[in-house]
């Protein structure tokens, strides 16, 4: 399995009847190990093993369900194979609600939250529900004791809301086309960053303000990643082009949502948000101050300490985010 030789796996699991649920060293079954391989090896291996594996329900060691969630954590696009070999088991696993760090997730919302857009798009293409109402019929996999559907729903973000937070305009479009409610409200318990938002339109408009305020002047200069030969200017231009494309896509989503009758929230003050964004941009440039101006460090110390105390490490998603803060 670790080598990824399909012929040998086929021979052992077929002619020799090797147990496809046997955990290697008590840790990983073959199906999970298969998902660790590159795509061109992974898909045929997973297809072979699922053909010889028991269903989700019949799996004595729960190896199939564990492999499903492992694939989800890696963003592996093999969910069509799970659906092909065990449609009922796949649907139950995909729609079950699980506890995940103070929130509740389905397979779809988990993929979106973790930035696995390709996996999320595949799940949607397999007719996984684009909205979830947690009721008495919902399988809730709580971490601590029993949780009522009402409690879980309060901490559940609908997929369309998370897609906006994670900046996935193509997924938002697909969810809308498949019937997602464009006016889905945010759950009662939200991060401070989105406490002034009510719907996906509010999140989209807030994201647009953040994207439009970006400028090359606020970026660190002269830092080249090991093994890269591109210049700082080339890297910044690529980022500018990517942002321009993202802004265009989000503007299209904004227009579509308004056309569908979604109203912006009164409490979302975009002008105030623009002023806050400008202040953040200025502070970011101050952090890049040169050593020749070290005599100003005393005046800046209080401001920098305030910035560090308000820093939310959970918001750092890319290496560039980290460099910018440094």
Buried (B, 14 or more C-beta within 10 A) or exposed (E): BEEBEBEEBBEBBEEEEBEBBEBEEEEBBBBBBBBBBEEEBBBBBBBBBBBBBBBBEEBEEEBBBBBBBBBBEBBBBBBBBBBEBBEEBBBBBBBBBBBBEEBBBBBBBBBBBBBBBEBBBBBBEBEBBBBBEBEEEBEBEBEEEEBEBEBBBBBBBBBBBBBBBBBBBEBBBBBBEBEBBBBBEBBEEBEEEBEBBBBBBBBBBBBBBBBBBBEEEBBEEEEEEEEEEEEBEEBBEEBBEEEEEBBEBBBEBBEBBBEEEBEBBEEBEEEEBBEBBEEEBEBBEEBEEEEEEEEEEEEBEEEEEEBEEEEEEEEBEEEBEEEBBE
